[in-house]
Amino acid sequence: MIDLIFSVNNPALWHEANLRKNPSHYSALKYLGHEFVANYQEHFGAKVYFNTLVPIDGIWIKYGVIATKDLETDLLEWSDLYLAGRLHKPVEIIMKPSSSELETALQLNLQSAVHAALLILPASFTEYDFYHTVSSLSYTGDFRMTFGENKNKVKNIVKPQLLSFRNLYRDFILTLPDYVEFSAFSEERKHSTEAVKYDEPDPKQPPMYCAQDKSSMAKLHHLNQLPRWPQKALTRFWNKGTCRQDTEDVLRALAVDPDCGEIVKQCIGQIVWKSSVSQSLKGILTAGLVKSVRYSSRKIQKMFS
């Protein structure tokens, strides 16, 4: 099934036109009108409205609709880390954003993923480990990974697309020479050559290793670059006891904590858990009972395949 996301400026107008043209795509919510559909989209779950199991020219598609302003917020702040997390992976952008703000938000979302992944990873890791960690951010805490998703989902995303991941993240890595070194990219910087082109790792060749600075100063740099909502989650975590510190003091304290990476991972997981649960519950109404059962059964089949 092909997943599509439509970022629209006015969800109510978009749904009004789409309901006229494609009423069969919608569940019974369509009978409540386009204003209700748009309101339900923007105020529940991760602010996305999905129509699923839609047949188009012999294939099945699932498409989501989100207000551009809500997408920009998730990309910049990781308020839900829902579509922001999906956009940590290589995707095909069918139509280039007309908004420079959205274009910038897409880039900053990838940059934030680099900082989060480096906080979680050890001092030495492979290039594959980095892309796997980046891809795992939006599944950390996702209740569907416990039941309903293939346990090898992240591996299946990363392994066939190593070249695409490299092309997606290379420029961001090259801006951090004081903090991290990728063996492939260091040669590229030295000789100004194109990145090595491969689709999957050659088992006969050793993995490409990477090294990063794990000093407290380096960790503080990455913590300061995290989006707003992970920083808020870290502050709440740190202030669970009687002590009350502001975000700046919390990040400084976290930078010297040996468990910093695990704490970051846990706090990101809290954001993902909340949005994954609320969006899944929302999907029962947007898909309708019959489609929800069919979609869930497909997920379970994939989980055990």
N, C-alpha and C positions, 0 to 999 in steps of 0.2 A: 504494500500500500504506500502511495506517495503522500508525504505530508507537505502542505502548503500553508504559508502564513501571509495574511494580507494586513498591512499596516494602513489604516485609513484615518483621514482627518475628522470625519463626521460619521460615527457608527450608525446613528439613527437613519441618516439618508442612505447609507450603504445597505443596511438591512431592508429598508423600504424598497429599494430597487431590486435587491436580490430575492426578496420574498415574492415580488411580482414575477420575476423571471424563473426562479428555481424554488417554488414552494415545497417540492418533494424533498428537498435537502434538509428541511427543518422538522423537528419533532412537533408535538402538539402545542408547544409554546408559541408557534406562529399564529395561533388563533387569538392570542392576547395582543397581537399587533407589534409593529416594528419598534415603537417607542419602548414597550416592555422588554423586548428582546435586547435592545441596546442598553437599557438600564441594567438588566440582569448581567449583561456582559461586563459593564464597567464597574459594578459595585460588588461583585461576588468572585471568590476564587482569585485566580491570577490575572483577572481582567481580560481574559481571552474567551471568545465564544467559538466552540468547535462544532462543525457539522462533520460527522464521520460516516464511513462506509458509503460514500457517494460514488456511483458508477459513472465513469466518463470514458467513452470510446473503448470499452472493454477492459478498463483497469479500475481499481478502487482508489479513491483519494480520500484524504481527511484534510479539511482546511479550517484554519483558525483565523478569527478576525480580532484585531486589537486596535484601540485608538493610538495614533502615533505618539501622543503625549504620554500615554501609559507605557508604551514600549520604551521610549526614551528614559523614563524614570527607572524602569527595571534595569536597563542597560547601564545607567550611570550610578544607581544607588544599590542595586541588587535587593530591591524591596521584596521581591518574590523569588528571584533567581530561577525563573521558569523559562521564559523565552530567552532571557539573557544567558542561561545555561545552555540551551539548545544552540545558541549562536557562538558558543565556545568551540564548536566543531565546524569543520568545513561544510559550507552550504552553497547552494547555487542562488545567487541574487538575480532574479528574473528581470526586475526593473530597478535601476539605480535610484536610490532615494533622492527625491527632489529637494529635500530639506538638508541644509548643511549641518543643522543641529543633530539630525538622525545619523548622518554620515560620521560625525565626530563621536557620537555616543557609541556607535558600533565599534569604532577603533578603541575607545577608552575601555569598553567592556573586555576586549581581548587583552589589553594592557593590565587590567585588574586581575584577570585570570592568571597571567604570568606571575604577578606578585604573590597571589594566594598559593599557587602551586609551589613556588620556591620556599615559602614558609613551611609547607607541609613536608617537602622532600628533604632527605639528608644532605650532607656535604657533597657526597659523590653519588651519582645516579646515571642511568643511561638516557639517551634521547627518547627511547620508547617510554621509559618511566615518566618522563616529563609530560608527554602527550597523554598518557594514560591518567596521570594525576589531574591534568587540566580537564579532561573529559569526565572524570569522576566527580568533579565539584558539584554538578547539578544532580547527581544521583546519591550523594552523601545525605542520608536522612530521608530519602524518598521511600515512603512505606511500600510502594509498588515493587521495590527491589527485593522485599521480603517475600512477597507473594504476587505473582502476575508478570514478572519480567525474567527474561533469560539471565542467569547469573553471569554469563560471559558477555553480556551486552557491551560493556565498555571495551573489552578486548576485541570484540567483533567490529566495533566502530573504528578503533585505532589501527589495527594491523593492516587492513587493506588500503589505508589512506595515509600512510606515513609521509609520502611526498606532499600530499595536500596539507597536512598539518605543518610540515616544515615550511611550506610556502606561506601559510597563514601566520606563523609566529616568528619567522626568521627576523623580520625588521625590528620587532619588539625586543628580541634577545640581543640583537646587535647594539641596542641603545643602552645596554647594561654591562659594559665591559668591566666595570669595577666590582661587579657583584656576581657574575656568572660567566662561565666559559663553556661553550659547546665546541667540541673538537672539530666538527664539520664546519661550523661557522667561523672558527678562528682561522682556518686555512683559507676560507673565502675572503675574510677581511685582509689577510696577508697578501693574497695573490689576486684579489678582485675577480675571482672566477665565479661561475654559476655554482649553485649548490649541487651536490651529487644527486643524480636523479635515480630514484628507486621506488618501487611500489610496495615492497615488503622486505624485511631484513633477510639477508642471505645467511642461512644457518651455518655456512662454512666460514663466514667472516665474524670476527669478534664484534660485539655491540659497540656503538659509539658512546663513549663515556663523557660525562659532563661534570664539572666541579663548580661549587659555589661557595661564597663567603658566608659562613654561619655565625659570624660575630654578632654581638648584641647591636652594634651600630647598623650592620646590614639588615638584621631582622627588623629593627626599628624603621629603617627606610621602607621596607616592604609593608609593614603594618600601617604606616602613614599613607600609603598609596591604596589601601583597601577602600572599597566603596563605603558609603555612609551606614548602611544597615548591618554589615558584618562588624563594623566598628562599634555600633550601638549594642550588638549582641555580645561582643567581647567585654564591653563596659558593664553590662548587666551581669555577665558571668563573674567578673572579677569583684563586683560589689555585692555578691550574694550574702556576705556576712555583715558585720556591723560597720566595717570600713566603707567609706563613700569617697571615691576619687573621680575626678573628671576624666574624660577620654584621653587627654594628653598624658596624664600621669599613669593611667592604666596601660597605655601602649608602651610607655617606657618600662614599666614593671614587667610586662609580658615579654619584652625583648630580651630580658636576662633570665627568664624562666626556661628551664630545660624542656618543659612540656609545651612550649609555645605552639609548635606545629599541630599537636593533637588538640589543643584548645581551639585554635583557629578552625580546624576541621569540624570539631563538635559544634561550634557556633554557626558555621555555615550550614551544617546539617539541620539545625533548628529552623533556619529560614526555609530550607527546602522541604522539610517535613510539613510545616504549616501550609505552604502553598500547594504541595502535592495532594494533601488530604482534601483541602477545600476545593481545589480544581476538579478532583475526581468525583467528589460529591456533586459538584455543579454539573458535571458531565452526564450524570444520570438523567437530569431534566433536559439538557440540550440535545442529547442523543436519543432520548426516549428509552423505555424499558427494553424493548425488543433488540434495538441496536446495541444497547449497553451490554446485554447478555451475550450477543454475538461477538462483540468486540472483546469482551473479557475472556470469552472462551478461546478466541484466537491467541490472546496474550498467554493464556495458560498453556496452550498447545506449544507455543514457541518456547516457553519456559522449560518444558520437559523434552524438547526436541534436540 
